[in-house]
Amino acid sequence: MVNDDRFLSRRAALRGAAGAAAVLGATAALSGTAAAAPAAESATQKSFWPGLRVPKDSISVQLYTLRSLLENDVDGTLSALADIGYRKVEMAGTYGRSAKEFRGLLRKHRLTATSSHIGIDGDVDAAIADAKTLGHTYAAVPYAAYETIAEWEDFADRLDTAARAFAKAGIKFGYHNHDHEFAAIDGVRPYDIITRRTSRRHVHLELDLFWVVDAGIDPVELYWRNFPRALQYHVKDRSTSGEWADPGTGTIDFKRIFRSTWFGIKEFVVEHDDPSDPLNTAVVGYNYLRDLRF
């Protein structure tokens, strides 16, 4: 268990760590193709706009980042996130609590779980019921890996079916990528199977920017190629050696990405897969997104 005095002192320190993006009228005229990306970036750069920013109410954090703390102290960890300034979180499990119990803890600390990572191999109806109880707006499959095209096609079909069921409950359901989906199997990329075989209306994309870059893909091109399906970003940086890094401390050009794609992104989710200090990562990520101008 986490030592209460040490954890509370850390929370106290975090209290010392401490608007909305405007919509340009020209945005609506942009084409939803990959070719629109350079035009969008150029138009924004050439304008006299002083700089866009990520709205505070669009900043979230993936609780998987803080799993080592949540396993020992859910209440204290959620309290610390609220002290940092977060009002939204993305879930990855309930740490032994029921959906109702976990939502009660979130409310206690003025937090809302707007999103979650949910698999589709189990009882989808039960997952939808829990998602409704937790108040999710979004949910996404966090990971899938198959060796054959046929298996990926079957997964895409199941993803589409699940997304239609979630949609009936008022929840947008999608897919969160890693890098392997961009490696071709028999000349076909699994990611293309997912995007082509699922409904653009029902299946949205949660783009993990670290993994997109790690796969050698331009996030801006990917965003526009699938416009307007990308609704969420995982904001996870990449070090010079290719390792995970806290947002704003690595090599990914988030300013360029956000400047060219901000129109459709609803949530910017801070994440680090294996942080040495999870709360510090949460602080660094929140402050970076709050203060960034692009």
C-alpha positions in Angstrom: 0.0 0.0 0.0 1.1 3.6 -0.6 2.2 5.4 2.6 -0.6 7.9 3.3 1.6 10.7 4.6 4.0 10.5 1.7 1.1 10.3 -0.8 -0.7 13.2 0.8 2.4 15.3 0.8 2.9 14.6 -2.9 -0.7 15.7 -3.5 -0.1 18.9 -1.6 2.9 19.6 -3.7 0.9 19.0 -6.9 -1.6 21.7 -5.8 1.2 24.2 -6.6 1.3 23.0 -10.2 -1.5 24.8 -10.8 -9.5 28.8 -23.6 -11.2 27.1 -25.8 -10.0 26.9 -29.4 -11.8 29.2 -31.7 -13.4 27.9 -34.8 -12.3 29.5 -38.1 -15.1 29.9 -40.6 -12.9 28.7 -43.5 -12.5 25.3 -41.8 -15.9 24.1 -43.1 -14.8 24.5 -46.7 -11.9 22.2 -46.4 -12.1 18.9 -48.2 -12.1 15.6 -46.2 -9.2 14.1 -48.1 -5.5 13.7 -47.3 -4.9 16.5 -49.9 -6.6 19.0 -47.7 -3.9 18.7 -45.0 -1.3 20.9 -46.6 -3.9 23.5 -47.4 -5.2 23.5 -43.9 -1.7 23.9 -42.4 -0.8 26.6 -44.9 -4.0 28.5 -44.3 -3.5 28.5 -40.6 0.1 29.5 -40.8 -0.5 32.4 -43.2 -3.4 33.8 -41.1 -2.9 36.6 -38.6 -4.2 34.3 -35.9 -2.1 34.7 -32.7 -2.1 31.1 -31.9 -4.6 28.3 -31.0 -4.7 26.4 -27.8 -6.1 23.1 -26.5 -9.2 23.9 -24.5 -8.8 22.9 -20.8 -12.0 20.9 -21.0 -10.6 18.8 -23.9 -7.6 17.7 -21.8 -7.8 14.2 -20.4 -5.5 11.5 -19.1 -5.4 7.8 -19.7 -5.6 6.1 -16.3 -3.4 3.3 -17.5 -0.6 5.7 -17.1 -1.3 5.7 -13.3 -2.1 2.1 -12.9 0.7 1.4 -10.4 -0.8 4.1 -8.1 -4.5 3.1 -8.7 -3.8 -0.5 -7.8 -3.0 0.7 -4.3 -5.0 4.0 -3.8 -7.8 4.8 -6.2 -9.2 7.6 -4.1 -5.9 9.3 -3.5 -4.8 9.1 -7.1 -8.1 10.5 -8.5 -7.8 13.3 -5.9 -4.3 14.1 -7.1 -5.4 14.3 -10.7 -8.1 16.7 -9.7 -5.6 18.8 -7.9 -3.4 19.0 -11.0 -6.4 20.4 -12.9 -7.9 17.5 -14.8 -11.6 17.3 -15.1 -11.7 14.4 -17.5 -10.1 10.9 -17.5 -10.0 7.9 -19.8 -10.4 4.6 -18.1 -8.8 1.3 -18.5 -10.5 -0.8 -15.9 -12.2 -0.1 -12.5 -9.6 -1.6 -10.1 -12.0 -3.9 -8.3 -14.9 -1.5 -8.1 -18.2 -1.8 -9.8 -19.0 0.8 -12.5 -21.4 2.6 -10.0 -18.7 2.6 -7.3 -16.1 4.0 -9.6 -18.4 6.7 -10.9 -19.0 7.7 -7.3 -15.3 8.2 -6.7 -15.0 10.2 -9.8 -17.8 12.5 -8.8 -16.2 12.9 -5.3 -13.2 14.4 -7.0 -15.0 16.4 -9.7 -13.9 14.1 -12.5 -15.8 12.7 -15.4 -14.8 9.5 -17.3 -15.7 10.6 -20.7 -13.9 7.7 -22.4 -12.7 4.2 -21.8 -10.7 1.3 -23.4 -13.1 -1.6 -23.7 -12.6 -5.0 -25.4 -15.3 -6.7 -27.6 -14.4 -10.3 -26.9 -16.6 -10.5 -23.8 -20.2 -9.5 -23.1 -20.7 -6.4 -25.2 -24.1 -5.7 -23.7 -22.7 -5.7 -20.2 -19.8 -3.4 -21.3 -22.4 -1.0 -22.8 -24.3 -1.0 -19.5 -21.2 -0.2 -17.5 -20.2 2.5 -20.0 -23.6 4.2 -19.6 -23.3 4.0 -15.8 -19.9 5.6 -15.9 -21.1 8.3 -18.2 -18.8 7.6 -21.2 -19.1 9.6 -24.4 -16.5 7.6 -26.1 -15.0 4.1 -25.9 -12.4 2.3 -28.0 -10.9 -1.1 -28.4 -7.3 -0.6 -27.0 -5.5 -3.4 -28.9 -5.9 -6.1 -31.5 -3.2 -8.2 -33.2 -3.7 -10.9 -35.8 -1.5 -12.8 -38.3 -3.8 -13.1 -41.3 -5.9 -10.8 -43.4 -8.9 -13.0 -42.7 -8.6 -12.6 -39.0 -8.3 -8.8 -39.3 -11.4 -8.7 -41.5 -13.3 -10.7 -38.9 -12.1 -8.3 -36.2 -13.2 -5.3 -38.3 -16.6 -6.8 -38.8 -17.0 -7.5 -35.0 -15.8 -4.0 -34.3 -18.4 -2.5 -36.6 -21.2 -4.6 -35.0 -20.1 -3.5 -31.5 -19.9 0.1 -32.5 -23.5 0.0 -33.9 -24.6 -1.4 -30.5 -22.8 1.3 -28.6 -24.2 4.0 -30.9 -27.7 2.9 -29.9 -26.7 3.7 -26.3 -25.4 7.1 -27.3 -21.7 6.2 -27.1 -19.2 6.6 -29.9 -17.1 3.5 -30.2 -13.8 3.2 -32.0 -10.3 1.8 -32.3 -7.0 2.8 -30.6 -3.9 2.0 -32.7 -0.4 0.8 -32.1 2.3 0.6 -34.7 1.8 -3.0 -36.0 -1.5 -2.1 -37.8 0.5 -0.2 -40.3 2.8 -3.1 -41.2 1.4 -4.8 -44.4 0.3 -8.4 -44.4 0.3 -9.8 -47.9 0.4 -6.2 -49.2 -2.5 -5.0 -47.1 -2.2 -2.9 -44.0 -4.5 -4.0 -41.1 -5.3 -0.4 -40.4 -6.7 0.0 -43.9 -8.9 -3.0 -43.3 -10.3 -1.5 -40.2 -11.0 1.9 -41.8 -12.4 0.5 -45.0 -14.5 -2.4 -43.5 -16.1 -0.4 -40.7 -18.7 2.3 -40.9 -17.4 5.9 -41.0 -20.4 6.9 -39.1 -20.2 4.4 -36.3 -16.5 3.7 -35.8 -14.3 6.6 -34.9 -10.5 6.6 -34.6 -8.4 7.3 -31.4 -5.0 8.1 -32.8 -2.1 7.3 -30.6 0.4 9.8 -31.9 3.5 8.0 -30.5 2.6 4.8 -32.3 1.6 6.5 -35.5 5.0 8.3 -35.6 6.8 5.1 -34.5 5.3 3.4 -37.5 6.7 6.0 -39.9 3.3 7.5 -40.6 2.6 11.2 -40.8 -0.3 11.9 -38.3 -1.5 14.8 -40.3 -1.8 12.8 -43.5 -3.5 10.0 -41.5 -6.0 12.4 -40.0 -7.0 13.9 -43.3 -7.1 10.6 -45.1 -9.7 9.4 -42.6 -11.4 12.8 -42.0 -13.6 13.2 -40.0 -13.2 9.9 -38.1 -10.4 10.9 -35.7 -12.0 12.3 -32.6 -9.3 11.6 -29.9 -5.6 11.9 -29.7 -3.3 10.0 -27.3 -0.6 12.6 -26.6 2.4 10.5 -25.8 5.9 11.7 -26.8 8.9 9.9 -28.3 12.5 10.3 -27.2 15.4 10.6 -29.5 16.1 6.9 -28.8 12.5 5.9 -29.7 11.3 5.3 -26.2 8.1 6.7 -24.6 8.5 10.2 -23.1 6.3 12.7 -21.3 4.4 15.1 -23.6 6.5 18.0 -24.7 9.8 16.4 -23.7 10.5 14.4 -26.8 10.7 14.7 -30.6 7.1 14.7 -31.8 6.1 18.0 -33.3 2.7 18.3 -31.6 2.4 21.9 -32.6 2.4 21.0 -36.3 0.0 18.2 -35.8 -2.5 20.1 -33.7 -2.3 23.2 -35.9 -3.2 21.1 -39.0 -5.9 18.9 -37.4 -7.4 20.6 -34.4 -10.8 21.1 -36.0 -12.2 17.6 -35.3 -10.3 16.5 -32.2 -12.5 16.4 -29.2 -10.1 15.0 -26.6 -6.3 15.3 -26.1 -5.5 12.3 -23.8 -2.2 12.4 -21.9 -0.5 9.0 -21.8 2.8 7.3 -21.0 2.9 3.5 -21.1 5.6 3.0 -18.5 6.4 6.2 -16.6 9.0 6.3 -13.8 6.8 8.8 -11.9 3.2 8.6 -13.0 2.0 11.7 -11.2 4.8 13.7 -12.6 3.9 12.6 -16.1 0.3 13.7 -15.4 1.5 17.1 -14.3 3.9 17.5 -17.2 1.3 16.4 -19.7 -1.4 18.6 -18.4 0.8 21.7 -18.1 2.1 21.1 -21.6 -1.3 20.9 -23.2 -2.6 23.8 -21.2 0.2 26.1 -22.1 0.8 25.0 -25.7 0.1 27.5 -28.5 0.0 26.4 -32.0 
